[in-house]
Amino acid sequence: MTFQSKVRAATLSVFALLLAACDKPGSQTQAAQQAPPPPQVTVAQPVRKVVAEETEIVGRFVAIDSVEVRARVSGYLDSVNFRDGQLVEKGQLLFTIDRRPLETALEQAKATLEQAKANLAFALSNLERAEGLKRGTVISEQTLDERVQAERVARASVLAQEAAVRQAELDFQYTRLTAPVAGRIGDRRVSPGNLVTGGSGGSTTLLASIQSTDPIRFEFTIDEGSYLSFIRLHGEKALTAPNVPVRLKLLDEESFPHQGRVDFIDNSFSRTAGVIRMRAEFPNASGKLTPGMFGRVRLDLTPPAEALLVPDEAVGTEQASKFVMVVDEAKVAKPKYVQLGALIGGLRVVKGIEANDRVVIKGLMRVRPGSPVDPKDGTITTAQNQATPAAGN
């Protein structure tokens, strides 16, 4: 056999082996087994519920009345008549200043007043005698004028001394400092025995501060869009006489258990921040709500309407767009772009889907648009487990 014949025979043998391998049963099955199965996902129809569009805003509590207790007269602090941090009533005695020097000053003022009254009585009697005499013969016009002037000076002195007595009485009363408002008082700033400075200047001694507690105010700001929605919902009366109900929760609360009312909307927006200041009032009989605390208030922006809700984890992001994956009858996942609304009961309000859509609620990261999936039926519930699927309604 020649060399060329040997090469031709070897080539035919290789082709024969390849054809035999291709004809073996099960080779196509093995290739199919190498393809990954479709990802398993959980699907459910969106929840249908009547909701109102809302916004949640962080704010801070402030006292309606906040007063600094300062001395009006100078003297040594005699006693402190409250316990630090207690609730005080309006008019309750808080501090006393040593009254003895001011009591002495009051007595001196009264004595000076009596002296001025005596001088006035003497001037009046002199004037009456002068007026009873015949002018020009017994008494001159100059003497009469002098006695009239003396009577007027004595009368003015009485008026001045009466004012001095009233001031001395006020100073004497100011030695007892009472609470100007009801509320919770802070700690004492001065101990008994110390000299306190009184008056109306900036150097007066601060003794304590009082913050009213019931009711209490909550201040917050909203943006222009939320403000316009709020006014459209509640009407122009919300500007002139606001009395709109609101709900509030503290930082450690899940729901919004505190009920209050908006009682003030500012008259202008901040030029730098683009927000407007608002204020709500809440009852606070327990005193739990304290000035300076943070909270979160919820405002209604639209009237109640039926909406579809899905879990937040069912919503995907594509650049600036939001979408959910919907599985059709052929078990193929397709995206639907949506607009997001408020978060209610742990679920997100979405616009752009139908009530009978089968939305991927678990396994969204394993799904590719247009790819087949292995759907398993699930259920969407709110945080309170009170929502029902839309298909059941």
Order of alpha helices (4+ residues) and beta strands (2+ residues): alpha-alpha-beta-beta-beta-beta-beta-beta-beta-alpha-alpha-beta-beta-beta-beta-beta-alpha-alpha-beta-beta-beta-beta-beta-beta-beta-beta-beta-beta-beta
